[in-house]
C-alpha cells in the first residue's frame, strides 16, 4: 500500500505532495503551483481525483491523481463564494462546498470523468457554516454553523438536492462555535469540535434524532490563552480522537469508549505553530500536522495502545500551510 500526503499552502499558492512509507518517513514527490490561494481539499475514495478550493477567484480545481501520486490539473470550476471546506457524498456524484464568509452552501455534481461541474443548488441564509459532512448512510448532510451555534441537517435526494430537516437542528452552547466533525466508524456517534470554547460535543443517533452525550474540553486545566480550536480526526479503528488548538499549538488526544459516546483525555502534545489542519494516515499509525506559522509539516507516530504521539520528523512545505489530505494508492 502506498500513501501520499498532500499539504495545501495558500500564501504560496502551492500543494506539496509527499509519499509516506510504513516507517513514517516522507519523501517529496511533487510541488504543484496552484492558480490561487489553495485551501480546502478532499480526495475521492478510489484515490483518482483530488478536489481543491481556491480564492480569491472562487473556484474548485479538479486534479487527476496519477498511480505514483502526482497531480495533473484537469479543470477549474467557478463557484459563487469562498470555499471553506469540501465534502463528497458516498457515491462521489456530488461535492458540497460551504462558504463561511458568504453564508451559503453549494452543491456541485461530479461527471463520469470525475470533474466537478457548475453548482446545481445554492442554499443561502447560513451563519458562518464551517464544514459540511455526509453521514454514514449518505442520507443527511450535517453542517456546523459557527455563527449561530447550530448544527443544521439537510436531507439528500438521489438527484443531489438538499432539503433542511428543521426538526432535527442541534443547538450547541452559546458562543461554542461549532466547526468540524469526525464520525465514529460504528455508524452511531459523531463528534463536533467547537472552535470558540475549544470543546467537543459527542452526539449519538437515537432513532431519528441525535442526543448530546458529552461535552469535553480539549485544552489542559492550566490553559490561559484564547481558545481557538481548529481540526478533528478519529483513527480508523475508532479508538482515539485527535483535535488541534491554535493559540498554544496543541494536539489533544482522547481515548474513545467502546460504544463511542464517551471521551477520556489522554494528553496534549505540542505541534507545528498554529495547526489549522492535520490528518491521520489511513493505517491509523501516523498523525501529520501542518502549521500556518511554521512552513513545516510534521509526522508523529501514534501509540496504538495509548494514543500517545511521538514526533518523528518535520518536512518543509509552503507558506501558511493549513490543510492535509492523505490518499492511499
C-alpha positions in Angstrom: 0.0 0.0 0.0 1.3 3.4 -1.0 0.2 6.6 0.8 0.6 10.1 -0.5 0.2 13.2 1.7 -0.9 16.4 0.2 -0.4 19.7 2.0 -2.1 22.9 0.9 -0.3 26.2 1.4 -2.5 29.2 0.4 0.1 32.0 0.9 2.5 30.5 -1.6 -0.3 29.0 -3.8 1.2 25.5 -3.6 0.4 21.9 -2.9 3.3 19.7 -1.7 2.9 16.0 -2.3 4.9 13.6 -0.2 5.0 9.8 -0.2 4.6 8.3 3.3 6.2 4.9 3.9 5.4 2.3 6.5 8.1 3.6 8.8 6.5 7.1 8.9 9.1 8.6 6.6 8.1 11.1 3.9 9.8 11.9 0.6 8.9 14.8 -1.6 7.2 13.7 -4.8 5.9 17.0 -6.3 5.3 20.7 -5.7 2.2 21.9 -7.6 1.7 25.6 -8.3 -2.0 26.4 -8.0 -3.8 29.4 -9.6 -4.9 30.9 -6.3 -4.9 30.6 -2.5 -5.4 26.9 -2.2 -7.3 25.9 1.0 -9.7 23.0 1.5 -9.1 19.7 -0.2 -10.8 16.3 -0.5 -9.9 13.2 -2.4 -12.1 10.6 -4.0 -12.2 7.2 -2.2 -10.6 5.5 -5.1 -7.6 7.8 -4.9 -8.0 9.0 -8.5 -9.1 12.6 -8.0 -8.3 15.5 -5.7 -10.6 18.5 -5.4 -9.3 21.8 -4.1 -11.0 25.0 -3.2 -9.2 28.3 -4.1 -9.5 32.0 -3.6 -9.9 34.9 -4.4 -11.3 33.8 -7.7 -13.7 31.4 -6.1 -13.2 28.0 -7.8 -12.9 24.3 -7.3 -9.9 22.7 -9.1 -10.1 19.1 -10.1 -6.8 17.2 -10.2 -6.3 13.7 -11.5 -4.0 11.7 -9.3 -1.5 9.5 -11.2 -0.6 6.0 -10.0 2.5 7.4 -8.3 0.5 10.2 -6.6 1.5 13.1 -8.8 -1.2 15.6 -9.6 -2.4 16.8 -13.0 -4.9 19.6 -13.3 -8.0 18.7 -15.3 -10.4 21.5 -14.7 -11.3 24.7 -12.9 -14.9 25.2 -12.0 -16.3 28.6 -10.9 -18.3 28.7 -7.7 -20.3 31.6 -6.2 -18.4 32.1 -2.9 -15.2 31.5 -1.0 -14.8 27.8 -0.1 -14.1 26.8 3.5 -14.5 23.0 3.3 -15.1 20.3 0.7 -17.1 17.1 1.1 -18.0 14.3 -1.3 -21.1 12.2 -0.9 -20.6 8.4 -0.5 -21.4 7.8 -4.2 -19.0 10.6 -5.2 -21.5 12.1 -7.6 -21.8 15.3 -5.6 -19.4 17.8 -4.0 -20.6 20.1 -1.2 -18.9 23.4 -0.7 -19.9 25.6 2.3 -18.8 29.3 2.4 -18.1 30.8 5.9 -17.9 34.3 4.6 -20.8 34.4 2.2 -23.0 32.2 4.4 -24.1 29.6 1.9 -23.6 26.1 0.7 -23.2 25.0 -3.0 -23.8 21.5 -4.4 -21.7 20.6 -7.4 -22.3 17.4 -9.5 -19.3 15.3 -10.4 -19.4 13.9 -14.0 -18.3 10.5 -15.1 -14.8 11.7 -15.7 -14.5 12.8 -12.1 -14.7 16.6 -13.0 -16.6 19.0 -10.7 -19.4 20.8 -12.6 -21.3 24.0 -12.1 -23.5 24.2 -9.0 -27.0 22.7 -9.2 -28.1 24.2 -5.9 -27.1 27.1 -3.6 -28.5 27.2 -0.1 -28.4 30.7 1.4 -29.0 32.1 4.9 -26.4 30.1 6.8 -24.5 32.0 9.5 -20.8 31.1 9.1 -21.0 27.4 8.1 -17.6 26.0 8.6 -17.9 22.5 7.2 -20.4 20.1 5.6 -20.3 16.4 6.4 -22.2 13.5 4.9 -23.5 10.9 7.3 -22.6 7.1 7.3 -25.6 6.2 5.2 -25.4 9.0 2.6 -28.8 10.3 3.8 -28.0 13.6 5.5 -25.5 16.4 5.2 -24.5 17.7 8.7 -23.5 21.4 8.7 -22.0 23.1 11.8 -22.8 26.8 11.6 -20.3 28.6 13.8 -22.1 32.0 13.8 -25.4 30.6 15.0 -24.3 27.9 17.4 -26.4 25.4 15.5 -25.6 22.2 13.7 -28.0 22.1 10.8 -29.1 18.9 9.0 -30.1 18.5 5.4 -31.7 15.5 3.7 -30.0 14.5 0.5 -32.1 13.3 -2.5 -30.9 10.9 -5.2 -30.6 13.8 -7.5 -28.2 15.6 -5.2 -30.7 18.2 -3.9 -30.7 19.2 -0.2 -33.8 20.0 2.0 -33.4 21.1 5.5 -34.6 18.7 8.3 -35.5 21.6 10.6 -36.9 19.4 13.4 -33.5 17.8 13.8 -31.4 21.0 14.2 -28.9 20.7 17.0 -28.1 23.6 19.3 -24.7 23.9 20.9 -23.7 26.0 24.0 -23.9 29.8 23.4 -20.7 31.0 21.7 -19.3 27.5 21.4 -18.8 28.0 17.6 -19.4 24.5 16.0 -16.7 24.0 13.3 -15.6 20.5 12.2 -16.9 16.9 12.6 -15.5 13.4 13.0 -17.6 10.3 12.6 -17.1 7.1 14.7 -16.8 4.1 12.3 -19.6 2.4 14.4 -22.2 4.4 12.4 -23.9 5.8 15.5 -21.8 8.6 17.0 -20.2 11.8 15.7 -18.1 14.4 17.4 -18.3 18.2 16.8 -15.3 20.3 17.6 -16.3 23.8 18.8 -13.8 26.5 17.8 -14.6 29.3 20.2 -14.8 27.4 23.5 -12.4 24.5 22.4 -14.7 21.7 23.4 -16.0 18.6 21.7 -19.7 17.6 21.7 -20.4 13.9 21.4 -23.7 13.0 19.7 -25.3 9.6 19.4 -28.0 8.7 16.9 -31.2 7.7 18.8 -33.8 6.6 16.3 -34.4 9.6 14.0 -32.7 12.1 16.3 -29.3 12.9 17.8 -28.7 13.1 21.5 -25.9 15.0 23.2 -24.0 12.5 25.3 -20.9 14.6 26.5 -19.2 17.9 26.2 -15.4 17.9 27.0 -12.6 20.4 26.9 -9.7 19.8 24.5 -7.3 22.1 26.4 -5.4 21.3 29.7 -6.7 22.8 33.0 -3.7 25.2 33.1 -4.6 26.7 29.7 -4.8 30.6 29.9 -4.8 31.6 26.2 -7.7 32.5 24.0 -9.4 29.2 23.0 -9.1 28.6 19.2 -9.8 25.1 18.2 -9.4 24.0 14.5 -9.5 20.4 13.3 -10.6 17.0 14.5 -9.9 13.4 13.3 -10.5 9.8 14.5 -8.4 6.7 14.0 -9.8 4.2 11.5 -10.5 1.7 14.4 -12.4 4.4 16.3 -10.2 4.1 19.4 -8.6 7.5 19.6 -9.8 11.0 18.7 -7.4 14.0 18.0 -8.2 17.7 17.9 -6.0 20.8 17.3 -5.8 24.1 19.2 -4.1 27.1 17.5 -3.3 29.6 20.3 -0.9 27.2 22.1 -0.2 24.9 19.0 -1.5 21.7 20.7 -2.8 18.4 19.5 -5.2 16.9 22.1 -5.7 13.2 22.4 -8.9 11.5 23.6 -9.5 7.8 24.2 -12.9 6.7 22.8 -15.1 4.3 24.7 -16.1 1.0 23.1 -19.6 2.4 22.4 -18.1 5.6 21.0 -20.1 8.0 23.1 -17.6 8.9 25.9 -14.2 10.5 25.6 -11.4 10.4 28.1 -8.4 12.8 27.8 -5.1 11.1 27.1 -2.7 14.0 26.8 -1.7 17.2 25.0 1.2 17.5 22.6 2.9 20.5 21.0 3.0 20.6 17.2 3.6 22.9 14.3 2.9 26.6 15.1 -0.8 27.4 14.6 -2.1 24.0 13.5 -5.1 24.9 11.3 -5.1 21.5 9.7 -3.9 18.0 10.4 -4.8 14.5 9.4 -4.2 10.8 10.2 -2.8 8.3 7.7 -5.1 5.5 6.6 -3.5 2.8 8.8 -4.0 4.8 12.0 -0.3 4.7 12.7 0.7 8.4 12.0 -0.6 11.9 12.5 0.5 14.5 10.0 0.2 18.2 11.2 1.0 21.4 9.4 1.3 24.9 10.9 0.2 28.2 9.4 3.1 30.0 11.1 5.8 27.3 10.7 6.2 26.5 7.0 6.7 22.8 8.0 4.6 19.6 8.3 5.5 17.0 11.0 4.8 13.3 11.2 4.1 11.8 14.6 3.8 8.1 15.5 0.6 7.1 17.2 0.9 4.6 20.0 -1.8 2.0 19.0 -2.3 1.1 22.7 -2.5 4.5 24.4 -3.0 7.0 21.5 0.1 9.0 22.6 2.1 10.9 20.0 5.8 10.8 19.3 7.1 13.2 16.7 9.4 11.6 14.2 10.4 14.3 11.7 9.5 17.6 10.1 9.4 18.5 6.3 9.3 21.8 4.5 6.1 23.0 2.8 4.8 26.3 1.6 3.6 29.5 3.4 0.5 29.4 5.6 0.1 25.6 5.3 -3.4 24.8 6.5 -4.8 21.6 5.0 -3.6 17.9 5.0 -5.2 15.2 2.9 -3.9 11.6 2.8 -4.6 9.3 -0.2 -4.0 5.5 -0.5 -2.9 4.3 -3.9 
